[in-house]
Amino acid sequence: MPDLPASPTLPALVADLAAATPDAPALVAGAPGAATEWTYRELDDAARRAATALAALGAGPDAPVALLAGNSAEWLAATLGAMRTGARVDAVNTWVKAWDLRHLLATCGAPVLVMDAAVRSSDLLGALRELLPQLWDADPGGWSSTEFPALREVVVIDRDPGTDVPRGARRWSTITDVAPSDTCAAGPDDTAFVLYTSGSTRHPKAVPLLQRDTIVNGFHIGERMGLGAADRVWLGSPLFWSFGAANALPATFSHGACLVAQDQFEPAATVAMLAEQRCTAAYLLPSLADALAGVAEQVRAVTTLRTGLSIGRPDELHRIVDVLDIPEICNIYGSTETYGNCCVTPHDAPLELRLTTQGPALPGNELRVVDDSGATLPVGEFGELQVRGRVMHGYLGDDAETADNNAKALTPDGWYRTGDRLRIRDDGFVEFGARLTDMIKTNGINVAPAEVEGFLSTHPAVAEVAVVGAPHPARGEVVMAFATLVPGSAVTGADRASIAGYKVPWEVVVVEALPRTTTGKLTRLTLAEDAAERVRRAG
């Protein structure tokens, strides 16, 4: 059994592995047959060169780096390089449109933005051009923005030499052609990542995660999966999501294993990557497993696969075991605020336990279940699960909205309120019951109704809007919107194209009036029942 690494930070962890096992495989990133493959020595060298480059552009303590890119070797190099300067990394999701990106750039206050020009169908530079047109009109260092006063440098990742880069931006390949840095300014209690998660407000909330806690929590997740240095861990979810940055990345590296980060999930390509890299572990979601079930014979032919993580109902986990033949799949529970996971079933626990529970707490975490008054409930009773230990210390920012969220999310004595109904069994395993909040979880991603409502309400044709979740057999839930319109107005599908794809409603239902109680309070339950019936009828 491997020991918990002593490395205080993620870049130090990679450097320590580069010194101890320089030629061990660390990273495979990209598409099958054309992926970048780095050893730990090569990953550490790329990180050190990125550190030199980013420090020269102004990154450092209290000067974060915003990272807007898909799964790639450059994502890892930029992340570790920024951390070496002492900067935190604000990992932005690549589904953003201009509306989302405006808020994220304004709140993170990063002087440096590192980005892909595009990721699949997302035109990231196109979204940026709406917000920062001056980037196309001046040389690097010759532009500024009154809306984003901290932002001074944009770096475009140019794997393809033909990548079109705005006049005022810099090329990643050019700035990283420098001598590697020998210094690492990050400390164990510094913020490693700021990851963005939807909450009860209209904009994503910024969750800061600390360096050492990220390593320790990731190590214990890897232990529950049974990882070792010989493992090759496949990740088809985005690195910018907590399932990637706070989970797969530290779980893999803390065991000296190899992270296989695919740039785009597609069943046939995924099977090719799993087989080509002889992957032994897989990070799955119900939607990914459902898609892979369509090519189950090819997945089962990858005989090296044995373990991994997923969320889902018992039947969804059972499908991974029986149909995909991944016998030691682990069930999980957690959130971005709890460093990705706070509970994981052991890979060698009886299958029935892994199907019906989400495991005991990871070492270093405490759990309790409380009733509506906040009183602790006895073992076996359902209530709100609260977590203490490796949890965030509060959402980033000090405006009134964020402060209110902190008060709601954390108790005065440091317990994180999950907003989920679970129970703790007498064997210490937790069992999920239901969500207590109206949060929508689609394909494993949290979507706040208020966030989608805030966006849709900006349309001049929308008079009033309410958003709810509806159960969906493959996605968990889908986003459903109900709207009343300004008289004489109409809303088309094109009107919804400026918000991140996973937030786009499955359907927008135009109604004459939203249902309300006699006191005028919106009855979301009525809308949720209507939404569920519409999804059921659609098959």
N, C-alpha and C positions, 0 to 999 in steps of 0.2 A: 504494500500500500504506500503510495507516495506521501511525502511530508508536505505540509503547507509551506509554500515558498516564503522565504523571509523578505523578499523584495518589497520595498515600501510603495512603489508606484508601478503602473503599467509599463512605461518605457524602461524602468530599471529591471522589471521582470524579463522583458525581451533581451536587454543587454546581458543579464545574468545567464540566460539560456544560450545566447550567442557565444559567451565565454566558455560555458560548460559543454555544449553540444552544437558547435558552429555549423556543422553540415547536416543537422537534423532538419527535415522538412517542417516549415512553419506555416506557409500560406500558399494556397492555390486560389486564384481569383480570376473571374471572368467567365468565358464560355467554354464548353468542352471542346478539346482539340486546339484551342487558341488561348488558353488561360496563362496568366503569369504565375510562375512557380518560384518561390523564394525559400531559401533556408533561413534559419534564425540569424546567421551572420549577415545574409543579404537584407533581411528585414530590418535588422538593427542599423546597418549602414544607410539604408534608404531613410530611416527615421532621423538619423543624425544629420544627413544632408538637408532634409526638410527643416530640421531645427535651425540650421544656419540660415536658410533662405527666409523662413518665417520671422525669425528674430530681426533680420535686416529690414523687414517690412513693418515692424512695430509690434509683433506678437510678444507676449510676455505676461508676467504677473499683472492681474487687473486689466489685461488687454487680450480678451478672448479671440479665438478663431472660429468663425462660422463656417461650417462645412456642409455644402449642398451638393451631394454626389451619390451615385449609385455604388453598389458593391464592386470594389476594385482594389488592386494593390495600392493605388494612390490614396484611396480612402484611409487605409491603415497607415501608410507613410505619413500623410498629413496629420492624422490623429496623434500618433506617437511623437512626431516632430514638434507639433504645437505644444504637447505636454512637456517635452524636454525644455522648452523655453519658459515654462512656468505658467503657460496659458491653459485655460480650460477650453474644451471643445464643445461648441453648441452645434449639435448634430441636427440638421434640418431635413425634414422629409422631402423627397423629390417629387411628391404629388402636388406640391404647392402651386398655386396660381398667384397672380399679383396681389389679390386681396389678402391671402394668408401671408405671403412673403413680406408685405409692408409691415404688418404687426411684428413679425419675428425679427426683422432687421432693426426695427425701432427699439424693441425691448432688449435685445441681447447686447447692443452697444459694442459690437465687434469692430475693430479697426481693419481686419482682414477677412475677406470672404473668399474661400476656395470652393470652386464649383465645376461641375460638368456643364458643357454647353447644352446638352440634352440628355435625358434618360428615357429611352423608349419613346413614347409619344409625348412626353413632357418637354416642352420647349422652355428650358430654364432661362436661357439668355433672353428669350422673348418676354418672359414674365419680368425679368430684371429691367429690360429696356423700358417697360411702362413706368417703372419707378425711378430709374436712374439714366435718363436719356443722355445726360452729359458724358457718360462713360464712352459714348461713341464719337464724341466731338473734341476730345482733348487727349494729350499724351498721358502716360502713367505719371502720377504725382501732380498733374495739372488740372485736376477736377476736384470738386467737393460737392456736398449735398446738404442743403439746409434741413431736409427731412431726416437724413441719417448723418448727423454731424460727426459721429465717431468713425464712420466708414471712410477709409482712405485708399485701400488697395483691394482690387479684385484680381484673383488668379484663376485662369481657366485651365482645367486639366486637358491636355492635348495629346492623348495617346496616338491619334492620327495626326501626322504632320500637316494635313490639309484642314484641320479644325479652324474655322473662322473665329477669330478672337477680336473683340472690340478694341478700338484704337487705344483706349485708356486702361486696358487690362494687361496683365502679364501672363506669359505662358509658363505652365508648371515645368515643362521640360527644360526651359531656359533657366529659371531661378534655382532649380535644384541641381544644376551642374556646377556644384561648389564643393569645397572641402567639408567633410563631416565635422559636426560639433562634438567636443569632448565633455561638455558640461550638461548637467540635468538639474534644472532649477525647481522641479516639482517635489513636493513633500507628501507624506502619507495622508495628511489631513486636508490637503488641497482638493479643490473640485476637479475631478477628472472630466466628467461629461455634464452637460446640461441637455437633458432629453425632454422633448415636448410631448405632453399628453393632454387629451381632452378632459375637461372636468365640468363643473357646474356653470362655468362662465362661458361667454360667447367666443373667447379666444383660447387656444391651447395654453396650458400652464407649463411653466419651466421648472423641471425637477433636477436639482443639482445632486450628483452622486460623487462620493469621495474616492480618492485613489485607492487607499489600502482596503477600505470596505468593499470596493468593487472586486478586488483580487480575492479577498477572503470569501465573500459570498459566492463568487464564481467557482472557487475551488470546491466548496461544499456541494454545489450543484453538480460539478463533475464527478465528485465522489459518489453521489447518489446514482449517477449514470454508469459508474464503474469505469471511468476513463483512465487511460495510462498513456505513456509516451508514444506507443505504437499506434494509437488511434488516429483516424482521419474523420473529422467531424464536418458533415455537410450542413450548410446553411443556405436556404433559398429565400428566407425572409430578409428584409433590408437590414444592413448594419446600423442604420441610424435609429432603428427601433430598439427598445430595451431588450427584446428577445435576441438581438444581435449584439449590441454594444455592451450591455450590462450582464449578458448571460452567456451566449455562445463564445464570444471573444475571451473573456476571462476564464471561463470553464475550460476552454481548450488550452490556452497558453499557460495557465497555472499547473497543467499536467504535462507540459512540454510536448503536446500533441500538435497535429496539423489541422488548421482551419481551411475548409474547402468552401469558399464563399462564391456561390453562383450569381452571375449578374442579372439573370432573368429566369423566373420560374416558367417552365413549359415542360409538360410531362415527358415527351420524348428526349428533349435535351437534358432533363434532370436524370433520367435513367442512364443516358450516355455518360454524364458526369459521375454518377455514383459508381458505374462499372469501371470507367477509365481510372478513377482515383482509388478504387477499392475501398470505398467509405465504410466505416464501421458503425457510425452513429449518425442520426439524422434529427434535425430540428423540424418538427412537423406541426401543422395546424389541421383542423378538420377539413378545411377547403383544399389544402394541398394533398392530404391523404385521399380525399374524394377524387381529385384529378388523377392521382397516381394509380388509383384502383382501376382506372380505364386501361392501364398498361401493366396490370398486376403481374403477369407472367414474366415480363422483363425485369420488374423490380425484384421478384422472388429469385431471379437468376443471379442477382448480386448477393452471393452467399456470404460475403463479409459483413453485411448489415446485421447488427445484433441489438443495438440499444438506441436511445434517443429520448426526446421530450415531446409531449403534446398536451394540449388541453382537450376537453370534450366530454361528451356523455359516454356511459359505459359501452354503448354499441359502436361509437366512433373509435374508442380505444381498441375495442375487440377487433374491429376491421383492420387496424394497423397490424395486430398480431396475426390474425388468421389469413387475411387477404394479401397483405404485403410481406408477411413473414419476418417481422421485426419483433422477436419474442420478448426482449427485455425493455420494451418501451416504458417510459416513466410518465406518470400523471403529475401535473403541477398545479400550483396556485400561487398567485402573486400579482404584482403590478409594478409599473415603473417606480413608484414611490418606495417599493420594498426591494429595490435592486433587481428587478426582473422576476424573481421568485423568492418566496419566503418558506414555501412548503414544496417538497418533492418526494414522491414515493421511491424507495430503493429499487434498483433494477432487478434485484433478486428476491423481492417480496412476492408472495403468492399472487398469481394473476388476478384473482378476485379482488384483492386489496387494491391493486393498481387500477382496476377498472372502476371501482366504486368510491375510492377516496383519493385525496390529493396529497397524502403522505403526512408525516410529522414535520414539525418546524425544523428548519435548517439550524445547525449549531450556532448559538449566538443570538437566536431570536426567541422571544416569548410570545405566547398567544393567550388571548382570553376572549370569551364570548359574553356580551352584555345585552340587557334588555333595553327597552325604550327609555328607561330612566337612567341608564348608565350602570345599573347594578350588575355585578358579575353573576353569570348563570352557572349552575353546576354542570359537570360532565354529562354529555349526552343530550343537552337541550339546545335547540336552535335559537340563534340570536345574531347580532352583528359581531363579526370577527374583528378584533383589534390586534395589532402587532406592535411589538416594541423590540428594539435591538438595532439591526441594520435597516433602518428606514431613513428616508430623507429628513433633514432638519427643518424643512419648510420650503415653500415654493420661492423661486428667485424673484426678487423685486420687492419694493416697499410701498407701492401705491395702495390705496384703500381696498381695491378689489382683491389684490393678492393677500393683503393682511387678513381680510375676512375669510379667504379660503384657508389660510393657515389655521385660523381659529376653528374652522369646521373640520379640517383634515387631521389635526393633531390635538390630543388632549393636553392639558397643562403639564401632566407628568410624562409626556412623550409617547403615548400610544397613538398609532396611526389608525384612524377610523376607515376601514375598507369600504363601508357601504354595502357589504355583501352579507347574506344570511348563511351561516355555516354552523356546524356543531363540532365539538371536539369529543371524539370517542374515548372510551376508557383505556384504549391502547395508545392514545396520543395522536392518532391519525385524524385529520380533519376531513369532513364530508360537506361538500358544497350543497347548499339548498337553493338559493335564488338571489338575485340582485335586489337590494333594498332601494336603490336609487333608480332614476329613470335613464341612467346611462345606457347607451346602445353599444353593443359589442359586435361588430361586423367583421368577419374573417379574423378575429382575434384582436382587432384594433378598436380602442375606445373612441366613441364619437359622442360629444355632448350635444343634446338637442338644442340648447341655447346657442351654441356656436353656429349650427346650420340655420337656425331661426334668425340669428343676427345677420347672416349673409343674405338669406332670401328676402328679409324685410327691407333690404336696401333697394330692391327692384321697385321702380315707380308704380308698377301695376299691382303690387301686393299691398292689400290693406291690412291683413292680419294673417299670421302663420303660426302653426304649432307642429312640432316634429316629435314622432314617437318611433319606437322600434317594434318590429314584427318578427316572430320566429320564422326562420328559413331553413330548410333541410340541409343545405350545403354551407351556408355562410354564418350559421348561428343566428344572426339577426340581420335585417336590412333596415335602412333608414326610410321612413315614410313621412311625407309632409302633407299637411292639410292647410289650404290657404283660401282666404276670401280675397276677392279682387276689387280694386277701385272700379266703380261703374264705367262700362265702356272699354275696359282694358282686357288684354289677353296675355298669357305667358306661354312661350314656346320652349321646346327642349333646348334650343341654343341659348336661352336666357340663363341656363344653369351651368354653362360650360366654364365658368371662371373660378370655381371652387375645386379643391382637391378631389380627385376621382372617388376616393372611398367615402367622402362625405355627400356625394351627389345622391339625392333621394332615389330609391328604387321606383317610386311613383310620386308625383305631385297631384293630389286630389283637390280639385276646386270645389268648394262648398259654399252654400249661401251664407252660413254662419257656423262658427265653432261652438260645440256644445258647452254649456255652462250650467252651474248650479244656480239656485234661486238667489244666492248672494253674489253671483257674477264670477265665481271661480271656475277656471277652465277644468273640464273633466277629462283628463288625459286617458283615464281608463276606457271611456267610451271610444275615443279615437284609437286606442291600442287594440280594442276588440275589432273595430272596423278594419284596421290595418291588417291584423292577423287573418281575417276572413278573406281579404283581397289577395293576400299571398297564397292562401290555401286554394282559392279558386283558380289562381294562375298555374297551379300545379308545381 
